[in-house]
Amino acid sequence: MKINYRTVAYADLTNRQLYALLRLRAEVFVVEQSCPYQDLDDKDQNSHHLLGTTDDDRLAAYTRLVPKGISYADYASIGRVITAPFARGKGIGRPLMLESIASLQRLWGGQPIKISAQAHLQAYYNSVGFVGVGDEYDEDGIPHRAMLFNPQR
């Protein structure tokens, strides 16, 4: 599946793009994972949004690129990592994270990145250079683990 990536600042998102990304986040993180949580956390406005679309402009993959000092005092972050149900199993997950890392570094330079990863996805994040730190913890009823990416490695 061919995916076209575009990194967009919050202020530059179209209404259609914003609706699509919020809809996908609710569809997967709230409904599919049966996890009621406050998705609108006031971080979107200070972030950039990586949109992965198909040739017919369907949102197939998405991440939120968060600058240092918003989610973590000493780290930039990548969050809300998601592949749409129709696009799963087509090999776009790993390229999504690689593009997310590259986009974050283009925006803010090579710097360490911290994520809060669902624990069952640690091998996926390891495959793109993240290393687990600390113990697992509960976040919204789902086991998570902090993971760090060091661009100097």
Chimera marker file (.cmm) of the C-alpha trace (Angstrom):
<marker_set name="trace">
<marker id="1" x="0.000" y="0.000" z="0.000" r="1" g="1" b="0" radius="0.5"/>
<marker id="2" x="1.425" y="3.367" z="-1.014" r="1" g="1" b="0" radius="0.5"/>
<marker id="3" x="1.218" y="6.029" z="1.700" r="1" g="1" b="0" radius="0.5"/>
<marker id="4" x="1.796" y="9.754" z="1.175" r="1" g="1" b="0" radius="0.5"/>
<marker id="5" x="3.116" y="11.483" z="4.297" r="1" g="1" b="0" radius="0.5"/>
<marker id="6" x="2.543" y="15.110" z="5.162" r="1" g="1" b="0" radius="0.5"/>
<marker id="7" x="3.534" y="16.874" z="8.387" r="1" g="1" b="0" radius="0.5"/>
<marker id="8" x="1.151" y="19.696" z="9.264" r="1" g="1" b="0" radius="0.5"/>
<marker id="9" x="1.199" y="22.234" z="12.098" r="1" g="1" b="0" radius="0.5"/>
<marker id="10" x="-2.069" y="22.389" z="14.024" r="1" g="1" b="0" radius="0.5"/>
<marker id="11" x="-2.868" y="25.891" z="12.723" r="1" g="1" b="0" radius="0.5"/>
<marker id="12" x="-2.459" y="24.650" z="9.145" r="1" g="1" b="0" radius="0.5"/>
<marker id="13" x="-4.738" y="21.593" z="9.402" r="1" g="1" b="0" radius="0.5"/>
<marker id="14" x="-7.842" y="21.844" z="7.273" r="1" g="1" b="0" radius="0.5"/>
<marker id="15" x="-11.196" y="21.173" z="8.907" r="1" g="1" b="0" radius="0.5"/>
<marker id="16" x="-11.345" y="17.937" z="6.928" r="1" g="1" b="0" radius="0.5"/>
<marker id="17" x="-7.892" y="16.795" z="8.120" r="1" g="1" b="0" radius="0.5"/>
<marker id="18" x="-8.653" y="17.644" z="11.752" r="1" g="1" b="0" radius="0.5"/>
<marker id="19" x="-11.969" y="15.807" z="11.627" r="1" g="1" b="0" radius="0.5"/>
<marker id="20" x="-10.344" y="12.744" z="10.005" r="1" g="1" b="0" radius="0.5"/>
<marker id="21" x="-7.554" y="12.480" z="12.576" r="1" g="1" b="0" radius="0.5"/>
<marker id="22" x="-9.873" y="12.988" z="15.562" r="1" g="1" b="0" radius="0.5"/>
<marker id="23" x="-12.335" y="10.477" z="14.127" r="1" g="1" b="0" radius="0.5"/>
<marker id="24" x="-9.589" y="7.868" z="13.614" r="1" g="1" b="0" radius="0.5"/>
<marker id="25" x="-8.207" y="8.404" z="17.118" r="1" g="1" b="0" radius="0.5"/>
<marker id="26" x="-11.681" y="7.964" z="18.643" r="1" g="1" b="0" radius="0.5"/>
<marker id="27" x="-12.450" y="4.942" z="16.429" r="1" g="1" b="0" radius="0.5"/>
<marker id="28" x="-9.342" y="3.044" z="17.523" r="1" g="1" b="0" radius="0.5"/>
<marker id="29" x="-8.270" y="4.310" z="20.940" r="1" g="1" b="0" radius="0.5"/>
<marker id="30" x="-11.721" y="4.821" z="22.483" r="1" g="1" b="0" radius="0.5"/>
<marker id="31" x="-14.123" y="2.476" z="20.668" r="1" g="1" b="0" radius="0.5"/>
<marker id="32" x="-11.972" y="-0.411" z="19.370" r="1" g="1" b="0" radius="0.5"/>
<marker id="33" x="-9.784" y="-0.601" z="22.479" r="1" g="1" b="0" radius="0.5"/>
<marker id="34" x="-12.768" y="-0.007" z="24.797" r="1" g="1" b="0" radius="0.5"/>
<marker id="35" x="-10.805" y="2.681" z="26.592" r="1" g="1" b="0" radius="0.5"/>
<marker id="36" x="-12.731" y="5.811" z="27.514" r="1" g="1" b="0" radius="0.5"/>
<marker id="37" x="-10.145" y="8.537" z="28.050" r="1" g="1" b="0" radius="0.5"/>
<marker id="38" x="-9.771" y="12.258" z="27.406" r="1" g="1" b="0" radius="0.5"/>
<marker id="39" x="-8.191" y="12.356" z="23.941" r="1" g="1" b="0" radius="0.5"/>
<marker id="40" x="-8.423" y="16.140" z="23.645" r="1" g="1" b="0" radius="0.5"/>
<marker id="41" x="-5.623" y="17.008" z="26.063" r="1" g="1" b="0" radius="0.5"/>
<marker id="42" x="-4.555" y="20.487" z="24.871" r="1" g="1" b="0" radius="0.5"/>
<marker id="43" x="-1.370" y="19.113" z="23.278" r="1" g="1" b="0" radius="0.5"/>
<marker id="44" x="-2.655" y="19.099" z="19.692" r="1" g="1" b="0" radius="0.5"/>
<marker id="45" x="-2.424" y="22.872" z="19.344" r="1" g="1" b="0" radius="0.5"/>
<marker id="46" x="1.329" y="22.887" z="20.085" r="1" g="1" b="0" radius="0.5"/>
<marker id="47" x="2.118" y="19.803" z="18.010" r="1" g="1" b="0" radius="0.5"/>
<marker id="48" x="2.618" y="18.858" z="14.401" r="1" g="1" b="0" radius="0.5"/>
<marker id="49" x="0.521" y="16.083" z="12.904" r="1" g="1" b="0" radius="0.5"/>
<marker id="50" x="1.906" y="13.441" z="10.562" r="1" g="1" b="0" radius="0.5"/>
<marker id="51" x="-0.835" y="12.363" z="8.189" r="1" g="1" b="0" radius="0.5"/>
<marker id="52" x="-0.341" y="9.224" z="6.122" r="1" g="1" b="0" radius="0.5"/>
<marker id="53" x="-2.907" y="9.140" z="3.334" r="1" g="1" b="0" radius="0.5"/>
<marker id="54" x="-3.689" y="6.833" z="0.461" r="1" g="1" b="0" radius="0.5"/>
<marker id="55" x="-3.766" y="8.039" z="-3.144" r="1" g="1" b="0" radius="0.5"/>
<marker id="56" x="-7.526" y="8.592" z="-2.750" r="1" g="1" b="0" radius="0.5"/>
<marker id="57" x="-6.826" y="10.782" z="0.338" r="1" g="1" b="0" radius="0.5"/>
<marker id="58" x="-8.053" y="8.362" z="3.032" r="1" g="1" b="0" radius="0.5"/>
<marker id="59" x="-6.257" y="8.723" z="6.372" r="1" g="1" b="0" radius="0.5"/>
<marker id="60" x="-4.436" y="5.395" z="6.768" r="1" g="1" b="0" radius="0.5"/>
<marker id="61" x="-1.852" y="6.285" z="9.416" r="1" g="1" b="0" radius="0.5"/>
<marker id="62" x="-1.195" y="9.090" z="11.870" r="1" g="1" b="0" radius="0.5"/>
<marker id="63" x="1.098" y="10.286" z="14.639" r="1" g="1" b="0" radius="0.5"/>
<marker id="64" x="1.268" y="13.401" z="16.777" r="1" g="1" b="0" radius="0.5"/>
<marker id="65" x="4.724" y="15.003" z="16.964" r="1" g="1" b="0" radius="0.5"/>
<marker id="66" x="5.105" y="16.825" z="20.261" r="1" g="1" b="0" radius="0.5"/>
<marker id="67" x="7.957" y="19.278" z="20.930" r="1" g="1" b="0" radius="0.5"/>
<marker id="68" x="10.177" y="19.070" z="23.988" r="1" g="1" b="0" radius="0.5"/>
<marker id="69" x="8.560" y="20.486" z="27.112" r="1" g="1" b="0" radius="0.5"/>
<marker id="70" x="4.931" y="19.550" z="26.335" r="1" g="1" b="0" radius="0.5"/>
<marker id="71" x="4.571" y="15.857" z="27.220" r="1" g="1" b="0" radius="0.5"/>
<marker id="72" x="7.990" y="15.540" z="28.844" r="1" g="1" b="0" radius="0.5"/>
<marker id="73" x="10.206" y="18.323" z="30.207" r="1" g="1" b="0" radius="0.5"/>
<marker id="74" x="13.412" y="16.965" z="28.645" r="1" g="1" b="0" radius="0.5"/>
<marker id="75" x="12.164" y="15.119" z="25.578" r="1" g="1" b="0" radius="0.5"/>
<marker id="76" x="10.242" y="15.569" z="22.373" r="1" g="1" b="0" radius="0.5"/>
<marker id="77" x="7.615" y="12.872" z="21.882" r="1" g="1" b="0" radius="0.5"/>
<marker id="78" x="5.663" y="10.913" z="19.316" r="1" g="1" b="0" radius="0.5"/>
<marker id="79" x="2.163" y="9.980" z="20.362" r="1" g="1" b="0" radius="0.5"/>
<marker id="80" x="-1.226" y="8.808" z="19.163" r="1" g="1" b="0" radius="0.5"/>
<marker id="81" x="0.521" y="6.307" z="16.850" r="1" g="1" b="0" radius="0.5"/>
<marker id="82" x="-2.207" y="4.727" z="14.785" r="1" g="1" b="0" radius="0.5"/>
<marker id="83" x="-2.884" y="2.702" z="11.675" r="1" g="1" b="0" radius="0.5"/>
<marker id="84" x="-6.462" y="2.699" z="10.396" r="1" g="1" b="0" radius="0.5"/>
<marker id="85" x="-8.221" y="-0.683" z="10.495" r="1" g="1" b="0" radius="0.5"/>
<marker id="86" x="-8.492" y="-0.815" z="6.681" r="1" g="1" b="0" radius="0.5"/>
<marker id="87" x="-4.709" y="-0.334" z="6.357" r="1" g="1" b="0" radius="0.5"/>
<marker id="88" x="-3.464" y="-2.860" z="8.912" r="1" g="1" b="0" radius="0.5"/>
<marker id="89" x="-1.369" y="-5.830" z="7.841" r="1" g="1" b="0" radius="0.5"/>
<marker id="90" x="-0.038" y="-3.972" z="4.805" r="1" g="1" b="0" radius="0.5"/>
<marker id="91" x="3.414" y="-3.129" z="6.162" r="1" g="1" b="0" radius="0.5"/>
<marker id="92" x="2.904" y="0.558" z="6.899" r="1" g="1" b="0" radius="0.5"/>
<marker id="93" x="3.461" y="0.580" z="10.688" r="1" g="1" b="0" radius="0.5"/>
<marker id="94" x="7.251" y="0.554" z="10.708" r="1" g="1" b="0" radius="0.5"/>
<marker id="95" x="7.548" y="3.136" z="7.889" r="1" g="1" b="0" radius="0.5"/>
<marker id="96" x="5.081" y="5.312" z="9.840" r="1" g="1" b="0" radius="0.5"/>
<marker id="97" x="7.403" y="5.409" z="12.863" r="1" g="1" b="0" radius="0.5"/>
<marker id="98" x="10.519" y="5.941" z="10.752" r="1" g="1" b="0" radius="0.5"/>
<marker id="99" x="8.807" y="8.864" z="9.009" r="1" g="1" b="0" radius="0.5"/>
<marker id="100" x="7.655" y="10.199" z="12.394" r="1" g="1" b="0" radius="0.5"/>
<marker id="101" x="11.206" y="10.164" z="13.757" r="1" g="1" b="0" radius="0.5"/>
<marker id="102" x="12.574" y="11.814" z="10.602" r="1" g="1" b="0" radius="0.5"/>
<marker id="103" x="9.837" y="14.475" z="10.599" r="1" g="1" b="0" radius="0.5"/>
<marker id="104" x="10.386" y="15.282" z="14.268" r="1" g="1" b="0" radius="0.5"/>
<marker id="105" x="14.115" y="15.674" z="13.660" r="1" g="1" b="0" radius="0.5"/>
<marker id="106" x="13.507" y="17.898" z="10.613" r="1" g="1" b="0" radius="0.5"/>
<marker id="107" x="11.268" y="20.105" z="12.749" r="1" g="1" b="0" radius="0.5"/>
<marker id="108" x="13.367" y="20.354" z="15.909" r="1" g="1" b="0" radius="0.5"/>
<marker id="109" x="16.753" y="18.799" z="15.213" r="1" g="1" b="0" radius="0.5"/>
<marker id="110" x="18.279" y="15.506" z="16.324" r="1" g="1" b="0" radius="0.5"/>
<marker id="111" x="17.236" y="15.035" z="19.913" r="1" g="1" b="0" radius="0.5"/>
<marker id="112" x="16.148" y="12.231" z="22.233" r="1" g="1" b="0" radius="0.5"/>
<marker id="113" x="12.509" y="11.178" z="21.908" r="1" g="1" b="0" radius="0.5"/>
<marker id="114" x="10.405" y="9.649" z="24.677" r="1" g="1" b="0" radius="0.5"/>
<marker id="115" x="7.195" y="7.723" z="24.133" r="1" g="1" b="0" radius="0.5"/>
<marker id="116" x="4.630" y="5.999" z="26.311" r="1" g="1" b="0" radius="0.5"/>
<marker id="117" x="4.221" y="2.720" z="24.440" r="1" g="1" b="0" radius="0.5"/>
<marker id="118" x="1.565" y="0.092" z="24.924" r="1" g="1" b="0" radius="0.5"/>
<marker id="119" x="3.578" y="-2.725" z="26.493" r="1" g="1" b="0" radius="0.5"/>
<marker id="120" x="2.589" y="-5.340" z="23.910" r="1" g="1" b="0" radius="0.5"/>
<marker id="121" x="4.125" y="-3.151" z="21.165" r="1" g="1" b="0" radius="0.5"/>
<marker id="122" x="7.645" y="-2.936" z="22.638" r="1" g="1" b="0" radius="0.5"/>
<marker id="123" x="9.200" y="-5.135" z="19.925" r="1" g="1" b="0" radius="0.5"/>
<marker id="124" x="7.684" y="-2.893" z="17.246" r="1" g="1" b="0" radius="0.5"/>
<marker id="125" x="9.229" y="0.204" z="18.822" r="1" g="1" b="0" radius="0.5"/>
<marker id="126" x="12.542" y="-1.626" z="19.413" r="1" g="1" b="0" radius="0.5"/>
<marker id="127" x="12.651" y="-2.308" z="15.660" r="1" g="1" b="0" radius="0.5"/>
<marker id="128" x="12.928" y="1.429" z="14.949" r="1" g="1" b="0" radius="0.5"/>
<marker id="129" x="15.452" y="2.197" z="17.689" r="1" g="1" b="0" radius="0.5"/>
<marker id="130" x="13.469" y="2.773" z="20.887" r="1" g="1" b="0" radius="0.5"/>
<marker id="131" x="14.682" y="1.167" z="24.123" r="1" g="1" b="0" radius="0.5"/>
<marker id="132" x="12.442" y="0.463" z="27.105" r="1" g="1" b="0" radius="0.5"/>
<marker id="133" x="13.199" y="2.236" z="30.387" r="1" g="1" b="0" radius="0.5"/>
<marker id="134" x="11.746" y="1.579" z="33.811" r="1" g="1" b="0" radius="0.5"/>
<marker id="135" x="8.908" y="-0.721" z="34.726" r="1" g="1" b="0" radius="0.5"/>
<marker id="136" x="5.563" y="-1.170" z="33.029" r="1" g="1" b="0" radius="0.5"/>
<marker id="137" x="2.743" y="1.036" z="34.338" r="1" g="1" b="0" radius="0.5"/>
<marker id="138" x="-0.979" y="1.366" z="33.858" r="1" g="1" b="0" radius="0.5"/>
<marker id="139" x="-2.248" y="4.130" z="31.605" r="1" g="1" b="0" radius="0.5"/>
<marker id="140" x="-6.004" y="4.264" z="31.090" r="1" g="1" b="0" radius="0.5"/>
<marker id="141" x="-6.319" y="0.568" z="31.978" r="1" g="1" b="0" radius="0.5"/>
<marker id="142" x="-3.683" y="-0.572" z="29.450" r="1" g="1" b="0" radius="0.5"/>
<marker id="143" x="-0.122" y="-1.674" z="30.380" r="1" g="1" b="0" radius="0.5"/>
<marker id="144" x="2.451" y="0.816" z="29.036" r="1" g="1" b="0" radius="0.5"/>
<marker id="145" x="6.200" y="1.296" z="29.173" r="1" g="1" b="0" radius="0.5"/>
<marker id="146" x="8.338" y="4.379" z="28.698" r="1" g="1" b="0" radius="0.5"/>
<marker id="147" x="10.739" y="4.066" z="25.765" r="1" g="1" b="0" radius="0.5"/>
<marker id="148" x="13.553" y="6.315" z="24.573" r="1" g="1" b="0" radius="0.5"/>
<marker id="149" x="15.082" y="6.955" z="21.165" r="1" g="1" b="0" radius="0.5"/>
<marker id="150" x="18.598" y="8.372" z="21.125" r="1" g="1" b="0" radius="0.5"/>
<marker id="151" x="19.591" y="9.773" z="17.721" r="1" g="1" b="0" radius="0.5"/>
<marker id="152" x="23.310" y="9.410" z="18.560" r="1" g="1" b="0" radius="0.5"/>
<marker id="153" x="23.052" y="5.598" z="18.536" r="1" g="1" b="0" radius="0.5"/>
<link id1="1" id2="2" r="1" g="1" b="0" radius="0.2"/>
<link id1="2" id2="3" r="1" g="1" b="0" radius="0.2"/>
<link id1="3" id2="4" r="1" g="1" b="0" radius="0.2"/>
<link id1="4" id2="5" r="1" g="1" b="0" radius="0.2"/>
<link id1="5" id2="6" r="1" g="1" b="0" radius="0.2"/>
<link id1="6" id2="7" r="1" g="1" b="0" radius="0.2"/>
<link id1="7" id2="8" r="1" g="1" b="0" radius="0.2"/>
<link id1="8" id2="9" r="1" g="1" b="0" radius="0.2"/>
<link id1="9" id2="10" r="1" g="1" b="0" radius="0.2"/>
<link id1="10" id2="11" r="1" g="1" b="0" radius="0.2"/>
<link id1="11" id2="12" r="1" g="1" b="0" radius="0.2"/>
<link id1="12" id2="13" r="1" g="1" b="0" radius="0.2"/>
<link id1="13" id2="14" r="1" g="1" b="0" radius="0.2"/>
<link id1="14" id2="15" r="1" g="1" b="0" radius="0.2"/>
<link id1="15" id2="16" r="1" g="1" b="0" radius="0.2"/>
<link id1="16" id2="17" r="1" g="1" b="0" radius="0.2"/>
<link id1="17" id2="18" r="1" g="1" b="0" radius="0.2"/>
<link id1="18" id2="19" r="1" g="1" b="0" radius="0.2"/>
<link id1="19" id2="20" r="1" g="1" b="0" radius="0.2"/>
<link id1="20" id2="21" r="1" g="1" b="0" radius="0.2"/>
<link id1="21" id2="22" r="1" g="1" b="0" radius="0.2"/>
<link id1="22" id2="23" r="1" g="1" b="0" radius="0.2"/>
<link id1="23" id2="24" r="1" g="1" b="0" radius="0.2"/>
<link id1="24" id2="25" r="1" g="1" b="0" radius="0.2"/>
<link id1="25" id2="26" r="1" g="1" b="0" radius="0.2"/>
<link id1="26" id2="27" r="1" g="1" b="0" radius="0.2"/>
<link id1="27" id2="28" r="1" g="1" b="0" radius="0.2"/>
<link id1="28" id2="29" r="1" g="1" b="0" radius="0.2"/>
<link id1="29" id2="30" r="1" g="1" b="0" radius="0.2"/>
<link id1="30" id2="31" r="1" g="1" b="0" radius="0.2"/>
<link id1="31" id2="32" r="1" g="1" b="0" radius="0.2"/>
<link id1="32" id2="33" r="1" g="1" b="0" radius="0.2"/>
<link id1="33" id2="34" r="1" g="1" b="0" radius="0.2"/>
<link id1="34" id2="35" r="1" g="1" b="0" radius="0.2"/>
<link id1="35" id2="36" r="1" g="1" b="0" radius="0.2"/>
<link id1="36" id2="37" r="1" g="1" b="0" radius="0.2"/>
<link id1="37" id2="38" r="1" g="1" b="0" radius="0.2"/>
<link id1="38" id2="39" r="1" g="1" b="0" radius="0.2"/>
<link id1="39" id2="40" r="1" g="1" b="0" radius="0.2"/>
<link id1="40" id2="41" r="1" g="1" b="0" radius="0.2"/>
<link id1="41" id2="42" r="1" g="1" b="0" radius="0.2"/>
<link id1="42" id2="43" r="1" g="1" b="0" radius="0.2"/>
<link id1="43" id2="44" r="1" g="1" b="0" radius="0.2"/>
<link id1="44" id2="45" r="1" g="1" b="0" radius="0.2"/>
<link id1="45" id2="46" r="1" g="1" b="0" radius="0.2"/>
<link id1="46" id2="47" r="1" g="1" b="0" radius="0.2"/>
<link id1="47" id2="48" r="1" g="1" b="0" radius="0.2"/>
<link id1="48" id2="49" r="1" g="1" b="0" radius="0.2"/>
<link id1="49" id2="50" r="1" g="1" b="0" radius="0.2"/>
<link id1="50" id2="51" r="1" g="1" b="0" radius="0.2"/>
<link id1="51" id2="52" r="1" g="1" b="0" radius="0.2"/>
<link id1="52" id2="53" r="1" g="1" b="0" radius="0.2"/>
<link id1="53" id2="54" r="1" g="1" b="0" radius="0.2"/>
<link id1="54" id2="55" r="1" g="1" b="0" radius="0.2"/>
<link id1="55" id2="56" r="1" g="1" b="0" radius="0.2"/>
<link id1="56" id2="57" r="1" g="1" b="0" radius="0.2"/>
<link id1="57" id2="58" r="1" g="1" b="0" radius="0.2"/>
<link id1="58" id2="59" r="1" g="1" b="0" radius="0.2"/>
<link id1="59" id2="60" r="1" g="1" b="0" radius="0.2"/>
<link id1="60" id2="61" r="1" g="1" b="0" radius="0.2"/>
<link id1="61" id2="62" r="1" g="1" b="0" radius="0.2"/>
<link id1="62" id2="63" r="1" g="1" b="0" radius="0.2"/>
<link id1="63" id2="64" r="1" g="1" b="0" radius="0.2"/>
<link id1="64" id2="65" r="1" g="1" b="0" radius="0.2"/>
<link id1="65" id2="66" r="1" g="1" b="0" radius="0.2"/>
<link id1="66" id2="67" r="1" g="1" b="0" radius="0.2"/>
<link id1="67" id2="68" r="1" g="1" b="0" radius="0.2"/>
<link id1="68" id2="69" r="1" g="1" b="0" radius="0.2"/>
<link id1="69" id2="70" r="1" g="1" b="0" radius="0.2"/>
<link id1="70" id2="71" r="1" g="1" b="0" radius="0.2"/>
<link id1="71" id2="72" r="1" g="1" b="0" radius="0.2"/>
<link id1="72" id2="73" r="1" g="1" b="0" radius="0.2"/>
<link id1="73" id2="74" r="1" g="1" b="0" radius="0.2"/>
<link id1="74" id2="75" r="1" g="1" b="0" radius="0.2"/>
<link id1="75" id2="76" r="1" g="1" b="0" radius="0.2"/>
<link id1="76" id2="77" r="1" g="1" b="0" radius="0.2"/>
<link id1="77" id2="78" r="1" g="1" b="0" radius="0.2"/>
<link id1="78" id2="79" r="1" g="1" b="0" radius="0.2"/>
<link id1="79" id2="80" r="1" g="1" b="0" radius="0.2"/>
<link id1="80" id2="81" r="1" g="1" b="0" radius="0.2"/>
<link id1="81" id2="82" r="1" g="1" b="0" radius="0.2"/>
<link id1="82" id2="83" r="1" g="1" b="0" radius="0.2"/>
<link id1="83" id2="84" r="1" g="1" b="0" radius="0.2"/>
<link id1="84" id2="85" r="1" g="1" b="0" radius="0.2"/>
<link id1="85" id2="86" r="1" g="1" b="0" radius="0.2"/>
<link id1="86" id2="87" r="1" g="1" b="0" radius="0.2"/>
<link id1="87" id2="88" r="1" g="1" b="0" radius="0.2"/>
<link id1="88" id2="89" r="1" g="1" b="0" radius="0.2"/>
<link id1="89" id2="90" r="1" g="1" b="0" radius="0.2"/>
<link id1="90" id2="91" r="1" g="1" b="0" radius="0.2"/>
<link id1="91" id2="92" r="1" g="1" b="0" radius="0.2"/>
<link id1="92" id2="93" r="1" g="1" b="0" radius="0.2"/>
<link id1="93" id2="94" r="1" g="1" b="0" radius="0.2"/>
<link id1="94" id2="95" r="1" g="1" b="0" radius="0.2"/>
<link id1="95" id2="96" r="1" g="1" b="0" radius="0.2"/>
<link id1="96" id2="97" r="1" g="1" b="0" radius="0.2"/>
<link id1="97" id2="98" r="1" g="1" b="0" radius="0.2"/>
<link id1="98" id2="99" r="1" g="1" b="0" radius="0.2"/>
<link id1="99" id2="100" r="1" g="1" b="0" radius="0.2"/>
<link id1="100" id2="101" r="1" g="1" b="0" radius="0.2"/>
<link id1="101" id2="102" r="1" g="1" b="0" radius="0.2"/>
<link id1="102" id2="103" r="1" g="1" b="0" radius="0.2"/>
<link id1="103" id2="104" r="1" g="1" b="0" radius="0.2"/>
<link id1="104" id2="105" r="1" g="1" b="0" radius="0.2"/>
<link id1="105" id2="106" r="1" g="1" b="0" radius="0.2"/>
<link id1="106" id2="107" r="1" g="1" b="0" radius="0.2"/>
<link id1="107" id2="108" r="1" g="1" b="0" radius="0.2"/>
<link id1="108" id2="109" r="1" g="1" b="0" radius="0.2"/>
<link id1="109" id2="110" r="1" g="1" b="0" radius="0.2"/>
<link id1="110" id2="111" r="1" g="1" b="0" radius="0.2"/>
<link id1="111" id2="112" r="1" g="1" b="0" radius="0.2"/>
<link id1="112" id2="113" r="1" g="1" b="0" radius="0.2"/>
<link id1="113" id2="114" r="1" g="1" b="0" radius="0.2"/>
<link id1="114" id2="115" r="1" g="1" b="0" radius="0.2"/>
<link id1="115" id2="116" r="1" g="1" b="0" radius="0.2"/>
<link id1="116" id2="117" r="1" g="1" b="0" radius="0.2"/>
<link id1="117" id2="118" r="1" g="1" b="0" radius="0.2"/>
<link id1="118" id2="119" r="1" g="1" b="0" radius="0.2"/>
<link id1="119" id2="120" r="1" g="1" b="0" radius="0.2"/>
<link id1="120" id2="121" r="1" g="1" b="0" radius="0.2"/>
<link id1="121" id2="122" r="1" g="1" b="0" radius="0.2"/>
<link id1="122" id2="123" r="1" g="1" b="0" radius="0.2"/>
<link id1="123" id2="124" r="1" g="1" b="0" radius="0.2"/>
<link id1="124" id2="125" r="1" g="1" b="0" radius="0.2"/>
<link id1="125" id2="126" r="1" g="1" b="0" radius="0.2"/>
<link id1="126" id2="127" r="1" g="1" b="0" radius="0.2"/>
<link id1="127" id2="128" r="1" g="1" b="0" radius="0.2"/>
<link id1="128" id2="129" r="1" g="1" b="0" radius="0.2"/>
<link id1="129" id2="130" r="1" g="1" b="0" radius="0.2"/>
<link id1="130" id2="131" r="1" g="1" b="0" radius="0.2"/>
<link id1="131" id2="132" r="1" g="1" b="0" radius="0.2"/>
<link id1="132" id2="133" r="1" g="1" b="0" radius="0.2"/>
<link id1="133" id2="134" r="1" g="1" b="0" radius="0.2"/>
<link id1="134" id2="135" r="1" g="1" b="0" radius="0.2"/>
<link id1="135" id2="136" r="1" g="1" b="0" radius="0.2"/>
<link id1="136" id2="137" r="1" g="1" b="0" radius="0.2"/>
<link id1="137" id2="138" r="1" g="1" b="0" radius="0.2"/>
<link id1="138" id2="139" r="1" g="1" b="0" radius="0.2"/>
<link id1="139" id2="140" r="1" g="1" b="0" radius="0.2"/>
<link id1="140" id2="141" r="1" g="1" b="0" radius="0.2"/>
<link id1="141" id2="142" r="1" g="1" b="0" radius="0.2"/>
<link id1="142" id2="143" r="1" g="1" b="0" radius="0.2"/>
<link id1="143" id2="144" r="1" g="1" b="0" radius="0.2"/>
<link id1="144" id2="145" r="1" g="1" b="0" radius="0.2"/>
<link id1="145" id2="146" r="1" g="1" b="0" radius="0.2"/>
<link id1="146" id2="147" r="1" g="1" b="0" radius="0.2"/>
<link id1="147" id2="148" r="1" g="1" b="0" radius="0.2"/>
<link id1="148" id2="149" r="1" g="1" b="0" radius="0.2"/>
<link id1="149" id2="150" r="1" g="1" b="0" radius="0.2"/>
<link id1="150" id2="151" r="1" g="1" b="0" radius="0.2"/>
<link id1="151" id2="152" r="1" g="1" b="0" radius="0.2"/>
<link id1="152" id2="153" r="1" g="1" b="0" radius="0.2"/>
</marker_set>
